[in-house]
Amino acid sequence: MLPLISYVFHPIFISVYGVILYLWFSEATLFSSIAFLLLIQVSILTLLLPISIYFLLKAIGNVKSFTEATISERKFPIFLQALFLLLLISFSGFIKEELVLYYFFSGGIISSIVALSATFLNFKISLHMIGIASLFAFVINLGVYFGINTISILAVVIVLMGHVASSRLYMKSHTVVELFAGTLVGIISQFVLCPLYL
């Protein structure tokens, strides 16, 4: 069960989960044309392209695992993730107009830069915890933005954070310090941008 959690809440899926939460909180229908286009844009740039590049890197022997990359193996994928997020907020008209989404992805760029910088210090910050902690902070921001009570969803996300952390410890992928650092980076990278739109 715990290894499955690592796959389901892999950081590569967090952007899509964030958009789904946004659509849910905004009461937009998932089947509207705008919602569909938004999901397509985000899925292509933050999910399909990175997965395609992962399989290419794996085929040429540059990476060995989807969830267990070494410090040297994670540098290029983290750089690409930051680049794809930058492209997303630069060229998606809808995201530019919807500030809560714009700054959610901007927070993702910040956390990617921090994680990439950490690799040059030989520190393997937990990307899984960055992802799930970012989602936690994003739920809080969405609640404030839309004026909605998010306590029940936050409780679920907190439980998921515990499961993700446990799965990373169980798989011996990270130390407690690396998990804690990832949690801090994920939360702070979202909250630091709040004054710009809340």
Accessible surface in RSA format (square Angstrom, percent):
REM  Atomic radii and reference values for relative SASA: ProtOr
REM  Chains: A
REM  Algorithm: Lee & Richards
REM  Probe-radius: 1.40
REM  Slices: 20
REM RES _ NUM      All-atoms   Total-Side   Main-Chain    Non-polar    All polar
REM                ABS   REL    ABS   REL    ABS   REL    ABS   REL    ABS   REL
RES MET A   1   166.28  86.1 122.31  80.9  43.97 104.7 108.49  92.2  57.79  76.6
RES LEU A   2    47.84  26.6  46.47  33.2   1.37   3.4  46.47  32.6   1.37   3.7
RES PRO A   3    50.59  36.9  50.59  46.1   0.00   0.0  50.59  41.8   0.00   0.0
RES LEU A   4   101.90  56.8  97.48  69.7   4.42  11.1 100.07  70.3   1.83   4.9
RES ILE A   5    14.31   8.1  14.31  10.7   0.00   0.0  14.31  10.3   0.00   0.0
RES SER A   6     0.00   0.0   0.00   0.0   0.00   0.0   0.00   0.0   0.00   0.0
RES TYR A   7    99.85  46.6  99.15  56.4   0.70   1.8  63.53  47.7  36.32  44.8
RES VAL A   8    60.39  39.7  54.47  49.3   5.92  14.3  60.39  52.5   0.00   0.0
RES PHE A   9    24.98  12.5  24.98  15.5   0.00   0.0  24.98  15.1   0.00   0.0
RES HIS A  10    21.60  11.8  21.60  15.0   0.00   0.0  16.33  16.8   5.27   6.1
RES PRO A  11    29.21  21.3  22.30  20.3   6.91  25.1  22.66  18.7   6.54  40.7
RES ILE A  12    15.91   9.1  12.32   9.2   3.59   8.7  14.91  10.7   1.00   2.7
RES PHE A  13    50.37  25.2  50.37  31.2   0.00   0.0  50.37  30.5   0.00   0.0
RES ILE A  14    10.66   6.1  10.66   7.9   0.00   0.0  10.66   7.7   0.00   0.0
RES SER A  15    10.64   9.0  10.40  13.9   0.24   0.5   0.32   0.7  10.32  14.5
RES VAL A  16    19.83  13.0  19.83  18.0   0.00   0.0  19.83  17.2   0.00   0.0
RES TYR A  17    58.75  27.4  57.11  32.5   1.64   4.3  44.83  33.7  13.92  17.2
RES GLY A  18     0.00   0.0   0.00   N/A   0.00   0.0   0.00   0.0   0.00   0.0
RES VAL A  19     0.00   0.0   0.00   0.0   0.00   0.0   0.00   0.0   0.00   0.0
RES ILE A  20    71.85  40.9  71.50  53.3   0.34   0.8  71.50  51.5   0.34   0.9
RES LEU A  21    22.63  12.6  22.63  16.2   0.00   0.0  22.63  15.9   0.00   0.0
RES TYR A  22    11.24   5.2  11.24   6.4   0.00   0.0   1.10   0.8  10.14  12.5
RES LEU A  23     3.81   2.1   3.69   2.6   0.12   0.3   3.81   2.7   0.00   0.0
RES TRP A  24   161.50  64.8 150.09  72.6  11.41  26.8 126.74  67.6  34.76  56.4
RES PHE A  25    14.31   7.2   7.24   4.5   7.07  18.4  11.47   7.0   2.84   8.1
RES SER A  26    35.34  29.9  10.51  14.0  24.83  57.2  12.65  26.9  22.69  31.8
RES GLU A  27   156.91  90.1 121.89  92.2  35.02  83.4  46.05  89.1 110.86  90.5
RES ALA A  28    43.34  39.8  25.38  39.2  17.96  40.8  34.18  48.1   9.16  24.3
RES THR A  29    76.16  54.2  64.76  65.6  11.41  27.2  61.21  82.2  14.95  22.6
RES LEU A  30    82.61  46.0  73.48  52.6   9.13  23.0  73.48  51.6   9.13  24.6
RES PHE A  31   190.45  95.3 160.67  99.5  29.78  77.5 164.57  99.8  25.88  74.1
RES SER A  32    37.24  31.5  28.36  37.8   8.89  20.5  33.64  71.6   3.60   5.0
RES SER A  33    82.78  70.0  69.39  92.6  13.39  30.9  49.05 104.5  33.73  47.3
RES ILE A  34    99.18  56.4  97.51  72.6   1.67   4.0  98.34  70.8   0.84   2.3
RES ALA A  35     0.96   0.9   0.50   0.8   0.46   1.0   0.59   0.8   0.37   1.0
RES PHE A  36   118.48  59.3 118.48  73.4   0.00   0.0 118.48  71.8   0.00   0.0
RES LEU A  37   105.16  58.6 105.13  75.2   0.03   0.1 105.13  73.8   0.03   0.1
RES LEU A  38     2.79   1.6   0.66   0.5   2.13   5.4   2.22   1.6   0.57   1.5
RES LEU A  39    34.60  19.3  34.45  24.6   0.15   0.4  34.60  24.3   0.00   0.0
RES ILE A  40    70.73  40.2  70.72  52.7   0.01   0.0  70.73  50.9   0.00   0.0
RES GLN A  41    67.49  37.7  63.40  46.3   4.09   9.7  26.10  55.6  41.39  31.4
RES VAL A  42     0.04   0.0   0.04   0.0   0.00   0.0   0.04   0.0   0.00   0.0
RES SER A  43    23.24  19.6  23.24  31.0   0.00   0.0  11.51  24.5  11.73  16.4
RES ILE A  44    76.52  43.5  76.52  57.0   0.00   0.0  76.52  55.1   0.00   0.0
RES LEU A  45    35.08  19.5  35.08  25.1   0.00   0.0  35.08  24.6   0.00   0.0
RES THR A  46     0.00   0.0   0.00   0.0   0.00   0.0   0.00   0.0   0.00   0.0
RES LEU A  47    27.99  15.6  27.99  20.0   0.00   0.0  27.99  19.7   0.00   0.0
RES LEU A  48    98.32  54.8  97.02  69.4   1.30   3.3  97.61  68.6   0.71   1.9
RES LEU A  49    68.36  38.1  67.67  48.4   0.69   1.7  68.18  47.9   0.18   0.5
RES PRO A  50    18.01  13.1  11.48  10.5   6.53  23.7  13.88  11.5   4.12  25.6
RES ILE A  51    44.30  25.2  44.30  33.0   0.00   0.0  44.30  31.9   0.00   0.0
RES SER A  52    65.78  55.6  54.21  72.3  11.57  26.7  31.97  68.1  33.81  47.4
RES ILE A  53    35.93  20.4  35.92  26.8   0.01   0.0  35.93  25.9   0.00   0.0
RES TYR A  54    30.32  14.2  27.85  15.8   2.47   6.4  26.15  19.6   4.18   5.1
RES PHE A  55   122.51  61.3 117.88  73.0   4.63  12.0 118.00  71.5   4.51  12.9
RES LEU A  56   106.97  59.6 101.49  72.6   5.48  13.8 106.14  74.5   0.83   2.2
RES LEU A  57    14.31   8.0  14.31  10.2   0.00   0.0  14.31  10.1   0.00   0.0
RES LYS A  58    98.75  48.2  87.35  53.6  11.40  27.2  43.55  39.2  55.20  58.8
RES ALA A  59    86.74  79.8  42.88  66.2  43.86  99.8  55.14  77.6  31.60  83.7
RES ILE A  60   108.68  61.8  76.11  56.7  32.57  78.5  85.02  61.2  23.65  64.2
RES GLY A  61    51.98  64.1   0.00   N/A  51.98  64.1  29.74  81.6  22.24  49.8
RES ASN A  62    83.16  57.4  68.89  66.6  14.27  34.4  15.30  36.8  67.86  65.6
RES VAL A  63     7.53   5.0   5.41   4.9   2.12   5.1   5.41   4.7   2.12   5.7
RES LYS A  64   156.31  76.3 139.11  85.4  17.21  41.0 106.74  96.1  49.58  52.8
RES SER A  65    31.32  26.5  25.27  33.7   6.06  14.0  20.76  44.2  10.56  14.8
RES PHE A  66    46.93  23.5  34.34  21.3  12.59  32.8  34.98  21.2  11.96  34.2
RES THR A  67     8.60   6.1   1.14   1.2   7.45  17.8   2.70   3.6   5.89   8.9
RES GLU A  68    58.40  33.5  46.04  34.8  12.36  29.4  39.03  75.5  19.37  15.8
RES ALA A  69    20.96  19.3  18.02  27.8   2.93   6.7  18.02  25.4   2.93   7.8
RES THR A  70    68.83  49.0  65.68  66.6   3.15   7.5  66.87  89.8   1.97   3.0
RES ILE A  71    38.66  22.0  36.10  26.9   2.57   6.2  36.10  26.0   2.57   7.0
RES SER A  72    82.96  70.1  66.74  89.1  16.22  37.4  44.78  95.4  38.18  53.5
RES GLU A  73    20.74  11.9  13.06   9.9   7.67  18.3  13.00  25.1   7.74   6.3
RES ARG A  74    14.06   5.9  13.64   7.0   0.43   1.0   3.36   4.6  10.70   6.5
RES LYS A  75    64.83  31.6  64.19  39.4   0.65   1.5  27.75  25.0  37.08  39.5
RES PHE A  76   101.44  50.7  96.82  60.0   4.62  12.0 100.48  60.9   0.96   2.7
RES PRO A  77    50.28  36.6  42.34  38.6   7.94  28.8  45.26  37.4   5.02  31.2
RES ILE A  78     8.54   4.9   6.46   4.8   2.08   5.0   8.54   6.2   0.00   0.0
RES PHE A  79    97.89  49.0  97.72  60.5   0.17   0.4  97.79  59.3   0.10   0.3
RES LEU A  80    20.13  11.2  20.13  14.4   0.00   0.0  20.13  14.1   0.00   0.0
RES GLN A  81    34.88  19.5  34.26  25.0   0.62   1.5  24.28  51.7  10.60   8.0
RES ALA A  82    13.90  12.8  12.84  19.8   1.07   2.4  13.09  18.4   0.81   2.1
RES LEU A  83    65.88  36.7  61.77  44.2   4.11  10.3  65.36  45.9   0.52   1.4
RES PHE A  84    16.30   8.2  16.30  10.1   0.00   0.0  16.30   9.9   0.00   0.0
RES LEU A  85     7.12   4.0   7.12   5.1   0.00   0.0   7.12   5.0   0.00   0.0
RES LEU A  86    89.84  50.0  89.84  64.3   0.00   0.0  89.84  63.1   0.00   0.0
RES LEU A  87    62.87  35.0  62.35  44.6   0.51   1.3  62.37  43.8   0.50   1.3
RES LEU A  88     2.35   1.3   1.30   0.9   1.04   2.6   2.35   1.6   0.00   0.0
RES ILE A  89    11.78   6.7  11.11   8.3   0.67   1.6  11.11   8.0   0.67   1.8
RES SER A  90    39.53  33.4  30.22  40.3   9.31  21.5  20.72  44.1  18.81  26.4
RES PHE A  91   161.86  81.0 130.93  81.1  30.93  80.5 135.56  82.2  26.30  75.3
RES SER A  92     4.23   3.6   2.04   2.7   2.18   5.0   3.44   7.3   0.79   1.1
RES GLY A  93    42.61  52.5   0.00   N/A  42.61  52.5  33.91  93.0   8.71  19.5
RES PHE A  94    62.30  31.2  53.51  33.1   8.79  22.9  56.15  34.0   6.15  17.6
RES ILE A  95     0.00   0.0   0.00   0.0   0.00   0.0   0.00   0.0   0.00   0.0
RES LYS A  96   106.01  51.7  93.08  57.1  12.93  30.8  47.27  42.5  58.74  62.6
RES GLU A  97   143.98  82.7 114.61  86.7  29.36  69.9  47.66  92.2  96.32  78.6
RES GLU A  98    33.07  19.0  32.75  24.8   0.32   0.8   1.20   2.3  31.87  26.0
RES LEU A  99    73.00  40.7  72.89  52.1   0.11   0.3  72.89  51.2   0.11   0.3
RES VAL A 100     0.00   0.0   0.00   0.0   0.00   0.0   0.00   0.0   0.00   0.0
RES LEU A 101     0.00   0.0   0.00   0.0   0.00   0.0   0.00   0.0   0.00   0.0
RES TYR A 102    59.94  28.0  59.94  34.1   0.00   0.0  20.43  15.4  39.51  48.7
RES TYR A 103    39.52  18.4  37.93  21.6   1.59   4.1   8.83   6.6  30.69  37.8
RES PHE A 104     8.18   4.1   7.03   4.4   1.15   3.0   7.08   4.3   1.10   3.2
RES PHE A 105     2.34   1.2   1.44   0.9   0.91   2.4   2.34   1.4   0.00   0.0
RES SER A 106    16.20  13.7  15.14  20.2   1.06   2.4  13.17  28.0   3.03   4.3
RES GLY A 107     0.00   0.0   0.00   N/A   0.00   0.0   0.00   0.0   0.00   0.0
RES GLY A 108    16.02  19.8   0.00   N/A  16.02  19.8  15.56  42.7   0.46   1.0
RES ILE A 109    24.17  13.8  24.17  18.0   0.00   0.0  24.17  17.4   0.00   0.0
RES ILE A 110    60.52  34.4  59.72  44.5   0.80   1.9  60.44  43.5   0.08   0.2
RES SER A 111     5.05   4.3   4.85   6.5   0.20   0.5   0.19   0.4   4.86   6.8
RES SER A 112    12.80  10.8   8.82  11.8   3.99   9.2   3.75   8.0   9.05  12.7
RES ILE A 113    94.49  53.8  93.50  69.7   0.99   2.4  94.19  67.8   0.30   0.8
RES VAL A 114    61.44  40.4  58.25  52.7   3.19   7.7  60.45  52.5   0.99   2.7
RES ALA A 115     0.18   0.2   0.18   0.3   0.00   0.0   0.18   0.2   0.00   0.0
RES LEU A 116    35.91  20.0  35.91  25.7   0.00   0.0  35.91  25.2   0.00   0.0
RES SER A 117    55.52  46.9  49.49  66.1   6.02  13.9  32.66  69.5  22.86  32.0
RES ALA A 118     9.59   8.8   8.03  12.4   1.56   3.5   9.59  13.5   0.00   0.0
RES THR A 119     3.63   2.6   0.00   0.0   3.63   8.6   0.00   0.0   3.63   5.5
RES PHE A 120   137.52  68.8 105.91  65.6  31.61  82.3 108.63  65.9  28.89  82.7
RES LEU A 121   144.92  80.7 119.50  85.5  25.42  63.9 125.43  88.1  19.49  52.5
RES ASN A 122   118.18  81.5 100.41  97.0  17.77  42.8  26.07  62.8  92.11  89.0
RES PHE A 123    64.99  32.5  64.07  39.7   0.92   2.4  64.95  39.4   0.04   0.1
RES LYS A 124    35.08  17.1  34.46  21.1   0.62   1.5  15.85  14.3  19.23  20.5
RES ILE A 125     4.59   2.6   4.59   3.4   0.00   0.0   4.59   3.3   0.00   0.0
RES SER A 126     0.00   0.0   0.00   0.0   0.00   0.0   0.00   0.0   0.00   0.0
RES LEU A 127    39.15  21.8  38.41  27.5   0.74   1.9  38.57  27.1   0.58   1.5
RES HIS A 128     6.17   3.4   6.17   4.3   0.00   0.0   3.49   3.6   2.68   3.1
RES MET A 129     6.88   3.6   6.88   4.6   0.00   0.0   6.88   5.9   0.00   0.0
RES ILE A 130    11.79   6.7  11.79   8.8   0.00   0.0  11.79   8.5   0.00   0.0
RES GLY A 131     5.38   6.6   0.00   N/A   5.38   6.6   5.38  14.8   0.00   0.0
RES ILE A 132     0.05   0.0   0.05   0.0   0.00   0.0   0.05   0.0   0.00   0.0
RES ALA A 133     0.00   0.0   0.00   0.0   0.00   0.0   0.00   0.0   0.00   0.0
RES SER A 134     6.59   5.6   6.59   8.8   0.00   0.0   5.00  10.6   1.59   2.2
RES LEU A 135     8.32   4.6   8.32   6.0   0.00   0.0   8.32   5.8   0.00   0.0
RES PHE A 136    32.52  16.3  32.52  20.1   0.00   0.0  32.52  19.7   0.00   0.0
RES ALA A 137     0.00   0.0   0.00   0.0   0.00   0.0   0.00   0.0   0.00   0.0
RES PHE A 138     0.08   0.0   0.08   0.1   0.00   0.0   0.08   0.0   0.00   0.0
RES VAL A 139     0.00   0.0   0.00   0.0   0.00   0.0   0.00   0.0   0.00   0.0
RES ILE A 140    50.45  28.7  48.62  36.2   1.83   4.4  49.41  35.6   1.03   2.8
RES ASN A 141     2.11   1.5   2.11   2.0   0.00   0.0   0.00   0.0   2.11   2.0
RES LEU A 142     0.00   0.0   0.00   0.0   0.00   0.0   0.00   0.0   0.00   0.0
RES GLY A 143     3.77   4.6   0.00   N/A   3.77   4.6   2.35   6.4   1.42   3.2
RES VAL A 144    96.10  63.2  74.03  67.0  22.08  53.2  80.35  69.8  15.75  42.7
RES TYR A 145    77.12  36.0  48.37  27.5  28.75  74.8  29.02  21.8  48.10  59.3
RES PHE A 146    63.84  31.9  35.94  22.3  27.90  72.6  41.53  25.2  22.30  63.8
RES GLY A 147    69.39  85.6   0.00   N/A  69.39  85.6  35.38  97.1  34.01  76.2
RES ILE A 148    70.07  39.9  55.74  41.5  14.33  34.5  61.14  44.0   8.93  24.2
RES ASN A 149   122.47  84.5  90.29  87.3  32.18  77.5  43.36 104.4  79.11  76.5
RES THR A 150    10.69   7.6   7.91   8.0   2.79   6.6   0.22   0.3  10.47  15.8
RES ILE A 151   120.11  68.4 119.23  88.8   0.88   2.1 119.23  85.9   0.88   2.4
RES SER A 152    82.38  69.6  72.04  96.1  10.33  23.8  54.96 117.0  27.41  38.4
RES ILE A 153    30.60  17.4  28.97  21.6   1.62   3.9  30.60  22.0   0.00   0.0
RES LEU A 154    24.48  13.6  24.48  17.5   0.00   0.0  24.48  17.2   0.00   0.0
RES ALA A 155    51.13  47.0  46.01  71.0   5.13  11.7  50.48  71.1   0.66   1.7
RES VAL A 156    88.41  58.2  85.66  77.5   2.75   6.6  88.31  76.7   0.09   0.3
RES VAL A 157     7.43   4.9   7.43   6.7   0.00   0.0   7.43   6.5   0.00   0.0
RES ILE A 158    94.73  53.9  91.90  68.5   2.82   6.8  91.90  66.2   2.82   7.7
RES VAL A 159    89.13  58.7  81.20  73.5   7.93  19.1  87.56  76.1   1.57   4.3
RES LEU A 160    40.47  22.5  40.47  29.0   0.00   0.0  40.47  28.4   0.00   0.0
RES MET A 161    24.24  12.6  23.73  15.7   0.51   1.2  23.10  19.6   1.14   1.5
RES GLY A 162    37.74  46.5   0.00   N/A  37.74  46.5  36.14  99.2   1.60   3.6
RES HIS A 163    80.15  43.8  77.86  54.1   2.30   5.9  51.79  53.4  28.36  33.0
RES VAL A 164     0.00   0.0   0.00   0.0   0.00   0.0   0.00   0.0   0.00   0.0
RES ALA A 165    22.16  20.4  22.16  34.2   0.00   0.0  22.16  31.2   0.00   0.0
RES SER A 166    51.64  43.6  46.25  61.7   5.39  12.4  17.84  38.0  33.80  47.4
RES SER A 167     0.00   0.0   0.00   0.0   0.00   0.0   0.00   0.0   0.00   0.0
RES ARG A 168     3.47   1.5   3.47   1.8   0.00   0.0   0.00   0.0   3.47   2.1
RES LEU A 169    76.96  42.9  65.10  46.6  11.86  29.8  65.25  45.8  11.71  31.5
RES TYR A 170   139.71  65.2 117.45  66.8  22.26  57.9  78.83  59.2  60.88  75.0
RES MET A 171    51.21  26.5  25.95  17.2  25.26  60.1  34.12  29.0  17.09  22.6
RES LYS A 172   185.50  90.5 152.27  93.4  33.22  79.1 109.69  98.7  75.80  80.7
RES SER A 173     8.49   7.2   0.00   0.0   8.49  19.6   3.07   6.5   5.42   7.6
RES HIS A 174    12.91   7.1   0.52   0.4  12.39  31.7   4.10   4.2   8.81  10.3
RES THR A 175    78.24  55.6  72.78  73.8   5.47  13.0  75.11 100.9   3.13   4.7
RES VAL A 176   101.59  66.8  98.82  89.5   2.76   6.7  98.82  85.9   2.76   7.5
RES VAL A 177   100.21  65.9  98.23  88.9   1.98   4.8  99.92  86.8   0.28   0.8
RES GLU A 178    25.22  14.5  25.22  19.1   0.00   0.0   1.02   2.0  24.20  19.8
RES LEU A 179    10.46   5.8  10.31   7.4   0.15   0.4  10.46   7.3   0.00   0.0
RES PHE A 180   125.52  62.8 121.11  75.0   4.40  11.5 125.04  75.8   0.48   1.4
RES ALA A 181    20.85  19.2  17.65  27.2   3.20   7.3  20.82  29.3   0.03   0.1
RES GLY A 182     0.00   0.0   0.00   N/A   0.00   0.0   0.00   0.0   0.00   0.0
RES THR A 183    25.85  18.4  25.85  26.2   0.00   0.0  20.75  27.9   5.10   7.7
RES LEU A 184    77.56  43.2  77.56  55.5   0.00   0.0  77.56  54.5   0.00   0.0
RES VAL A 185    24.94  16.4  21.27  19.3   3.67   8.9  24.74  21.5   0.20   0.5
RES GLY A 186     0.00   0.0   0.00   N/A   0.00   0.0   0.00   0.0   0.00   0.0
RES ILE A 187    35.19  20.0  35.19  26.2   0.00   0.0  35.19  25.3   0.00   0.0
RES ILE A 188    98.76  56.2  98.16  73.1   0.61   1.5  98.76  71.1   0.00   0.0
RES SER A 189     3.17   2.7   1.18   1.6   1.98   4.6   2.72   5.8   0.45   0.6
RES GLN A 190     3.19   1.8   1.58   1.2   1.61   3.8   0.14   0.3   3.05   2.3
RES PHE A 191    74.71  37.4  67.18  41.6   7.53  19.6  67.48  40.9   7.23  20.7
RES VAL A 192    85.83  56.5  64.67  58.5  21.16  51.0  73.33  63.7  12.50  33.9
RES LEU A 193    22.13  12.3  22.13  15.8   0.00   0.0  22.13  15.5   0.00   0.0
RES CYS A 194    20.72  15.7  20.69  23.1   0.03   0.1  15.95  40.4   4.78   5.2
RES PRO A 195   108.66  79.2  74.61  68.0  34.05 123.8  83.66  69.1  25.00 155.3
RES LEU A 196   106.62  59.4  81.84  58.5  24.78  62.3  85.73  60.2  20.89  56.2
RES TYR A 197    27.30  12.7   1.68   1.0  25.62  66.7   8.47   6.4  18.83  23.2
RES LEU A 198    78.57  43.8  17.97  12.9  60.60 152.3  49.59  34.8  28.98  78.0
END  Absolute sums over single chains surface
CHAIN  1 A     9611.6       8210.3       1401.3       7483.9       2127.6
END  Absolute sums over all chains
TOTAL          9611.6       8210.3       1401.3       7483.9       2127.6
